[in-house]
Amino acid sequence: MIPIAGKYSTFAQFYDVMSGEYPVYRAGREIGIQKLRQPSGAQVLDVGCGTGLNFSLLQRQITPDGIIVGIDRSPEMLEQARRRAERNGWTNVILIQADATELSPTDIGSRITTQGGRSQSDAVLATYALSLMKDWETAWANIVSLAAPGASLCVVDMQKPVGLATALTPLARAACWLGGSDIDAHPWTAVERDCVDVIAASTRGGHLQIRSGTRTTDT
């Protein structure tokens, strides 16, 4: 089986079509970004931004006065994100290649400011990204360091369906396996642990879990 990093590089051009975005996963993005509640002019850090599927939803909140900082470890995925931004005329998008589990927050902050952004963001968003990372806790600590005190943090990720949707568990497991995600990682629990004013939501039979909260000064 192709390693996760290689898989996303190989299929970057076709990711949007193959990912099940509109029938399933778009719903989680929409809820998560709605929970961010960012005003015009805000800077949002999109961790594991991939091809930029969050960008259009974020642009509606922050407007051209804001900034989107997209971080991804795959240069091929970032190239697709860059093309998406250019196609739509979004000049407020900063793209940085980095592995969230290994990055230096100081270095990334410096790279962001060099490109016209701020070293710490008003919000941090991770959609279907942390469950791809074996050491997602380290990634979480790194990205929280890039959030300003009082920033809004949001994680959207996957688990096994619940209730009547339990019958769809084999399909959900297969989708996660194909994408390289750990369906049992439950990275949104970090928001519950490290944030205040936590808001919980779910959709698609509980398969998609959304948690948003506010970073405390001692996180």
C-alpha positions in Angstrom: 0.0 0.0 0.0 1.2 3.5 -0.9 2.4 5.5 2.3 0.0 8.3 3.2 2.3 11.1 2.1 2.9 9.4 -1.3 -0.8 8.7 -1.7 -1.8 12.3 -1.4 1.0 13.4 -3.7 0.1 10.8 -6.3 -3.6 11.6 -6.4 -3.5 15.3 -5.7 -5.0 16.2 -9.1 -8.0 13.9 -8.5 -8.4 14.3 -4.8 -11.5 16.6 -4.9 -13.4 14.0 -7.1 -12.2 10.9 -5.2 -12.6 12.1 -1.6 -16.4 11.9 -1.3 -16.4 15.6 -0.6 -19.9 16.7 -1.6 -22.0 13.6 -0.8 -20.4 13.3 2.7 -17.6 15.4 4.0 -18.6 18.9 2.8 -21.2 19.0 5.6 -18.5 18.7 8.3 -16.5 21.5 6.8 -19.6 23.8 6.6 -20.5 23.3 10.2 -16.9 23.6 11.5 -16.2 26.8 9.7 -19.6 28.2 10.8 -18.5 27.5 14.4 -15.3 29.5 13.9 -17.3 32.7 13.7 -14.5 34.8 12.3 -15.0 38.4 11.4 -13.8 40.3 8.4 -10.0 40.8 8.5 -9.3 37.7 10.6 -6.4 35.4 9.9 -7.2 31.7 9.9 -4.6 28.8 9.9 -5.9 25.9 7.9 -3.9 22.8 9.0 -3.7 20.0 6.4 -5.3 22.3 3.9 -4.9 19.9 1.0 -6.3 21.2 -2.2 -8.0 24.2 -0.5 -11.5 22.8 -0.1 -12.0 25.0 3.0 -11.0 28.2 1.2 -14.3 29.3 -0.3 -16.1 28.8 3.0 -13.4 30.7 4.9 -13.4 33.6 2.4 -17.1 34.2 3.1 -16.3 34.9 6.7 -13.0 36.8 6.6 -13.5 38.6 3.3 -10.5 39.8 1.2 -9.4 41.8 4.2 -8.5 38.6 6.1 -5.8 36.0 5.5 -5.9 32.2 5.0 -2.7 30.4 5.9 -2.8 26.9 4.5 -0.2 24.4 5.7 0.2 20.9 4.2 3.1 18.5 3.9 2.4 17.6 0.3 3.7 20.0 -2.3 1.4 18.4 -4.9 -1.7 19.1 -2.8 -0.5 22.7 -2.2 -0.1 23.2 -5.9 -3.7 22.3 -6.3 -4.6 24.8 -3.5 -2.5 27.4 -5.2 -4.3 26.9 -8.5 -7.7 27.1 -6.7 -6.7 30.4 -5.2 -5.4 31.8 -8.5 -8.6 30.6 -10.3 -10.7 32.5 -7.9 -8.6 35.6 -7.6 -7.9 35.1 -3.9 -4.7 37.1 -3.2 -5.0 36.7 0.6 -3.9 33.0 0.7 -0.5 32.1 2.1 0.6 28.5 1.5 3.4 26.8 3.4 4.8 23.3 3.0 5.3 21.7 6.4 4.6 18.6 8.4 2.5 19.6 11.4 4.0 16.8 13.5 7.6 18.1 12.9 7.3 21.8 12.3 8.9 24.5 14.4 6.2 27.1 15.4 8.8 29.8 15.5 10.0 29.0 12.0 6.5 28.8 10.6 5.5 32.0 12.3 8.5 33.7 10.7 7.6 32.3 7.3 4.0 33.5 7.6 5.2 37.1 8.5 7.6 37.1 5.6 4.7 36.5 3.3 2.6 39.3 4.8 0.7 37.5 7.6 0.9 37.5 11.4 2.9 35.0 13.4 -0.1 33.9 15.4 -3.6 33.4 13.9 -7.0 34.4 15.1 -8.3 30.9 14.4 -7.0 27.4 13.7 -8.9 24.8 11.7 -8.1 21.2 11.1 -10.6 19.3 8.9 -10.0 15.6 8.4 -6.3 16.1 8.9 -5.3 15.1 12.4 -6.6 11.6 12.1 -4.1 11.1 9.2 -1.2 11.8 11.6 0.2 9.0 13.8 1.4 11.6 16.3 -1.5 13.9 16.1 -1.0 15.1 19.7 2.3 16.6 18.8 0.7 18.2 15.7 -2.0 19.7 17.9 0.5 21.2 20.3 2.4 22.7 17.4 -0.6 24.3 15.8 -2.0 25.6 19.1 1.3 27.4 19.5 0.5 29.3 16.2 -2.8 30.5 17.6 -3.1 33.8 19.4 -4.4 33.7 23.0 -8.2 33.6 22.9 -8.2 32.2 19.3 -10.9 30.0 18.0 -9.8 26.4 17.5 -11.9 23.9 15.6 -11.4 20.2 14.7 -13.5 18.3 12.2 -12.8 14.6 12.0 -14.3 11.1 11.7 -15.5 8.3 13.9 -17.6 5.2 13.5 -21.3 6.0 12.8 -23.7 5.7 15.7 -27.3 4.9 16.3 -29.3 3.8 13.2 -26.3 4.7 11.1 -24.2 2.0 12.7 -25.0 -0.2 9.7 -22.8 2.1 7.6 -19.7 1.4 9.8 -18.0 -0.9 7.3 -18.4 1.8 4.6 -17.0 4.4 6.9 -14.1 2.2 7.9 -13.3 1.5 4.2 -13.3 5.2 3.4 -11.0 6.0 6.2 -8.7 3.1 5.3 -8.5 4.3 1.7 -7.7 7.8 2.8 -5.2 6.7 5.5 -7.2 8.0 8.4 -7.4 6.4 11.8 -11.2 6.2 12.5 -10.5 5.6 16.2 -8.1 8.6 16.7 -10.8 11.0 17.9 -8.6 14.1 17.7 -11.4 16.5 18.6 -11.0 15.4 22.2 -8.1 17.8 22.3 -10.5 20.7 21.8 -12.6 19.4 24.7 -9.5 19.1 26.9 -7.7 22.3 26.1 -10.4 24.9 25.2 -13.2 26.7 27.0 -16.6 27.5 25.6 -16.6 24.3 23.7 -19.3 23.7 21.1 -20.0 20.1 19.9 -21.8 19.1 16.7 -22.0 16.0 14.5 -23.5 15.0 11.2 -23.8 12.1 8.8 -25.0 9.7 11.4 -22.3 10.8 13.9 -19.6 9.8 11.4 -18.4 13.5 11.3 -17.6 15.1 14.6 -17.1 18.8 15.1 -15.6 20.5 18.1 -14.8 24.2 18.4 -13.7 26.2 21.4 -11.5 29.1 22.6 -7.9 28.8 23.3 -7.0 29.7 26.9 -3.9 31.7 27.8 -2.3 28.7 29.4 -2.9 26.1 26.6 
